[in-house]
Amino acid sequence: MLQRHVDRLPDILNLRDVEVVLSTESLVVTEFARHFPSAALLPTVGERSVHVEFAESRKDIGAAQRLRYTVFAGEMGARLHNRIPGLDHDRFDAYCQHLIVRNAVDEVVGCTRILTASAAQRLGGFYSQTEFDLTPILTLPGQLMEIGRTCIRADYRNGATINALWSGLAAFIAIHQIDYLIGCASIPLGEHGLAAQALYTELAQRHLVTESLRVKPHLPLPRGDGPVPPRCAIPPLLKACLRLGAQIGGEPCLDADSQVADMLILLFTVRIERRYARHFLDRYQ
């Protein structure tokens, strides 16, 4: 199944093709972006304030891709397969709606991207399908969307920026009546993958989906032997997802390029914790 999806994916990474693709598919989504009430969500008050909006142009998308490159390649040392220097781009970008967080001087300090089921169908599959067999989840009734390539600039990794991203996602979920949200959450590997395995084991005790919905990684973590490592902190973005009511879809997948382990996250939007639903969702009902 995975190979069939990969074979169908358009090769947009040719330098000559990137601008053409971004100038067509990506700009189709801007009608929604132009009507998105960002100012009503998080007004910009004070020099450290932030607000959220959807990308309306290739320039906006490029700013998000530059931030992704800074975080993933510059900070994390990920091996990216980009052909445009300084940008983290891939074949999925052209089919996504890009959510960006700006600071008071209009810099992009956070971003994520949304891939709807209809866009994934045109593309040939979700990004998560390159890492997991999603068959159990794809059989769920209702509307599904995927988020990915989420990152925040180092000096803005705080609750306000994460809240801004979730406010934008909540608007999209409510307006488009999304039933399920999926995505890949990265956790540190540690030596021989032991830290990732230990953190997964800990989180699975409380947050693992029912057996009928569990996905299988295409590249499972190697089973290493050794002493149990010190407890690894839960990455802030993953912690935010779990607080909202997200669950872990099963065993992690090894991301060799980024040297991290990815866990499939599944969120039933009707199960969003009530205290967060009041903050993020109720204004759009």
C-alpha positions in Angstrom: 0.0 0.0 0.0 2.8 2.4 0.9 4.6 1.9 -2.3 1.5 2.5 -4.3 1.0 5.8 -2.6 4.7 6.8 -3.1 4.5 5.9 -6.8 1.5 8.2 -7.2 3.0 11.2 -5.5 3.9 14.0 -7.9 7.6 14.9 -8.0 7.5 18.6 -7.3 11.0 18.9 -5.9 12.5 19.9 -9.2 13.5 23.5 -8.8 11.6 24.6 -11.9 8.4 22.9 -10.7 8.3 24.2 -7.1 7.1 27.8 -8.0 4.6 26.4 -10.5 3.0 24.1 -8.0 3.0 26.7 -5.2 1.4 29.2 -7.6 -1.5 26.9 -8.4 -2.6 24.3 -5.7 -1.4 26.3 -2.7 -3.1 29.5 -3.7 -6.4 27.7 -4.1 -6.7 27.6 -0.3 -6.2 31.3 0.2 -10.0 32.1 -0.2 -10.4 30.5 3.2 -7.2 32.2 4.4 -8.4 35.6 3.4 -11.6 35.3 5.4 -9.8 33.8 8.5 -10.5 36.1 11.5 -7.0 36.2 12.9 -7.3 39.5 14.7 -10.3 38.2 16.6 -8.4 35.2 17.9 -5.3 36.7 19.5 -4.9 40.5 19.2 -1.3 41.7 19.0 -0.8 43.6 22.3 2.8 44.2 23.5 6.1 43.5 21.9 6.0 39.7 22.7 2.5 39.2 21.5 1.6 36.8 18.7 -1.3 36.3 16.3 -2.2 33.4 14.0 -3.2 33.4 10.4 -3.3 31.3 7.3 -0.7 31.8 4.6 -2.1 33.8 1.7 0.9 33.8 -0.7 4.0 32.0 -1.8 6.0 34.5 0.3 4.1 33.5 3.4 4.7 29.8 2.7 8.3 30.5 2.1 8.7 32.2 5.5 7.2 29.0 7.1 9.6 26.8 5.1 12.6 29.0 6.2 11.5 28.6 9.9 11.2 24.8 9.4 14.7 24.7 7.9 16.1 26.6 10.8 14.5 24.4 13.4 14.8 21.0 11.7 18.1 21.3 9.9 19.8 24.0 12.0 18.8 23.0 15.5 17.9 19.3 15.2 20.5 18.4 12.6 17.9 16.6 10.4 19.0 15.5 7.0 16.5 17.2 4.7 16.0 16.3 1.0 15.5 19.9 -0.1 16.7 21.3 -3.3 16.1 25.0 -2.5 18.9 26.2 0.0 17.5 27.4 3.3 14.0 26.0 2.8 12.4 22.9 4.2 10.0 21.9 1.4 8.5 18.7 0.2 5.8 17.4 -2.1 3.1 17.7 0.5 3.5 21.5 0.9 1.6 22.3 -2.3 -1.5 20.5 -1.1 -1.6 21.9 2.4 -3.0 24.9 4.0 -0.3 26.6 6.0 -1.0 28.1 9.4 1.5 30.6 10.6 2.1 32.5 13.9 3.6 36.0 13.6 5.0 38.3 16.3 4.4 42.0 16.7 7.1 42.8 14.1 5.5 40.4 11.5 8.1 37.7 11.8 6.9 34.1 11.4 7.7 32.4 14.7 5.6 29.3 14.5 3.9 27.2 11.8 2.1 24.0 11.0 0.4 22.7 7.9 -3.0 21.1 7.4 -3.7 18.3 4.9 -7.3 17.5 4.4 -8.6 14.1 3.3 -9.7 15.5 -0.1 -6.3 17.0 -0.7 -4.6 13.8 0.5 -6.7 11.9 -2.0 -5.5 14.1 -4.9 -1.9 13.8 -3.7 -2.0 10.0 -3.1 -1.9 9.8 0.6 -1.2 11.5 3.9 2.4 12.2 5.1 1.8 9.8 8.0 1.3 7.0 5.5 5.0 7.2 4.7 5.7 6.1 8.3 2.7 4.1 9.3 0.0 1.7 8.0 -3.0 3.9 8.7 -5.6 1.3 7.6 -7.4 1.2 10.9 -7.8 5.0 11.0 -8.7 5.5 7.4 -11.8 3.2 7.9 -13.2 5.6 10.5 -16.4 7.4 9.4 -16.3 11.2 9.2 -13.9 14.0 8.2 -10.1 13.5 8.8 -7.3 16.0 8.6 -3.5 15.8 9.2 -1.2 18.3 10.7 2.6 18.2 10.2 6.0 20.0 10.1 4.9 21.9 13.2 7.7 24.0 14.7 8.2 27.1 16.8 11.2 29.5 16.9 13.4 28.9 19.9 12.7 32.2 21.6 8.9 31.8 21.2 8.5 28.3 22.6 5.9 29.2 25.2 2.3 28.7 26.0 1.2 31.7 24.0 2.6 30.5 20.7 1.3 27.0 21.2 -2.1 28.4 22.1 -2.0 30.6 18.9 -1.4 27.5 16.7 -4.3 25.6 18.4 -6.6 28.6 18.1 -6.0 28.5 14.3 -6.5 24.7 14.2 -9.6 25.0 16.3 -11.1 27.4 13.8 -10.4 25.1 10.9 -11.8 22.1 12.8 -15.0 23.8 13.7 -15.6 25.5 10.4 -14.9 22.4 8.3 -16.5 20.0 10.8 -13.5 17.8 11.2 -14.0 14.7 13.2 -10.4 13.4 13.6 -7.0 14.9 13.6 -3.8 12.9 13.0 -0.1 13.8 12.9 3.4 12.5 13.7 4.8 13.7 17.0 8.6 13.4 17.4 10.4 12.2 20.6 14.1 11.9 21.2 15.7 8.6 20.4 18.4 8.4 23.0 21.1 5.8 22.9 20.0 2.7 20.9 16.5 4.1 20.9 16.0 3.3 24.6 14.8 6.8 25.6 12.1 6.8 22.9 11.0 3.3 23.8 10.9 4.2 27.5 8.8 7.3 26.9 6.4 5.5 24.6 5.9 2.7 27.2 5.2 5.4 29.8 2.7 7.3 27.7 1.0 4.2 26.3 -0.2 3.3 29.8 -2.6 6.3 29.7 -2.9 7.4 26.1 -2.8 4.4 23.8 -5.8 3.9 21.4 -7.9 0.8 21.6 -6.3 -2.2 19.8 -8.7 -2.0 16.8 -7.3 1.4 15.9 -3.6 0.8 16.4 -1.3 1.5 13.5 1.9 -0.3 12.6 5.2 1.5 11.8 6.9 0.7 8.6 10.3 1.1 10.4 9.9 0.1 14.1 12.4 1.1 16.7 15.2 -1.4 17.1 14.9 -3.4 20.3 18.0 -2.3 22.3 19.3 -3.8 25.5 20.7 -1.6 28.2 19.9 0.2 31.4 16.7 2.1 31.6 17.6 5.8 30.7 16.5 8.7 32.9 13.0 9.8 32.2 12.8 11.9 29.1 10.7 15.1 29.2 7.6 15.1 27.0 8.1 17.6 24.1 5.9 20.6 24.6 3.9 20.2 21.4 3.2 16.5 22.2 2.2 17.5 25.7 -0.2 20.0 24.4 -1.8 17.4 22.1 -2.2 14.9 25.0 -3.7 17.6 27.2 -6.4 18.3 24.6 -7.3 14.6 24.6 -5.2 13.1 21.8 -4.1 9.5 21.9 -1.1 7.6 20.7 -1.8 5.4 17.7 0.7 2.6 18.5 4.5 1.8 18.4 6.8 4.6 17.2 8.5 4.7 13.9 12.2 5.4 13.4 12.8 8.6 11.5 16.4 8.0 10.4 16.8 11.3 8.6 15.9 13.3 11.8 17.3 10.8 14.3 14.1 10.8 16.3 11.2 8.5 16.9 7.7 9.5 15.5 4.5 8.6 17.2 1.2 8.7 15.4 -1.2 11.0 17.2 -5.0 10.6 16.9 -7.4 13.2 18.3 -11.2 12.7 18.2 -12.4 16.3 18.1 -15.5 15.5 20.1 -13.3 14.2 22.9 -11.3 17.4 23.3 -11.1 18.2 27.0 -14.0 20.5 27.9 -11.8 23.2 29.5 -9.8 23.5 26.3 -12.9 23.2 24.0 -14.4 26.2 25.8 -11.2 28.2 25.1 -10.5 27.0 21.5 -13.7 25.7 19.9 -16.8 27.2 21.4 -16.4 30.6 19.7 -16.7 29.0 16.3 -19.8 26.9 17.0 
